[in-house]
Amino acid sequence: MVNTTEKDSNYQDLDKMSVHELLTNINNEDKSVPLAVERSIPQIEALVKVTVEKMKAGGRTFYIGAGTSGRLGVLDASELPPTYGVPFEWIIGLIAGGDTAIRKAVEFAEDDLEQAWKDMEAYDIDENDVVIGIAASGTTPYVIGGLKTANEKGLITGCIVCNGGSPIAEIAQYPVEVIVGPEFVTGSTRMKSGTAQKLVLNMFSTAVMIQLGRVKGNKMVDMQLSNHKLVGRGVRIIMDQTGATEEDAAALLEQFGNVRQAIEAYQATH
């Protein structure tokens, strides 16, 4: 294993830097992250394709992780239903220590090899489901145990890690390794590693949703209309896609309560 996330920072004497120097140097480090992600696109592509295949067969996707990695998985999973109008059960984010750990660290929760699978069992997990472990270090026991058991049960497994040749990448059938190098603050993987994981999750889940037909053109036609801003966006999408007036688009949206259905109804009568 090549453990770059724990290597000494490229910068010394951080406590002696001015605010401007701190911000400039952090930004310089951050600039390297998208390039690291770019190198991993073939791995991300493979994971997307197999996930789409399984979800079309009725499967779901589980993210499992601890700390920052777990929180990022929960964040990505929680944003998909309102954005794409999919059930909350399609992509599920699980974090070591449970929902309490989203806000407050739960001591030693990530060290339990058995708990991830127990957490997934509560969702009646089956062979069509996909399990993706998220762990900057690639060594988190919670993730290792979950992926091992998932493999034994015949599930598809993937991971998003930031060290090369890690135990988790060895276990996962579809590993994504984004090697970002040392953190600005030595070992603080909520920084570059967390940014890399967020970028990969954005790419992964967006590509999966598009492949599953949840986007029309470049528009979120299945989004939940949960506030005035989103209702206004829905009206504009209908106008853009159909040429309807704002008044007609608003009436259609009110009638159908769904952008896609409103567009289809307009197009069927014009």
ABEGO torsion letter per residue (X at the ends): XBBAAABBBABBGAAABBAAAAAAAAAAAAAAAAAAAAAAAAAAAAAAAAAAAAAAAGBBBBBBBBEAAAAAAAAAAAAAAAAAGBBAAABBBBBBGEAAAAABBBBGAAABAAAAAAAAAAAGBBAABBBBBBBAAGABAAAAAAAAAAAAAGBBBBBBBABBGBAAAAABABBBBBBAEBBABBGBAABAAAAAAAAAAAAAAAAAAAAAGABBEABBAABBBABAAAAAAAAAAAAAAAGBBAAAAAAAAAAAGBAAAAAAAAAAAX
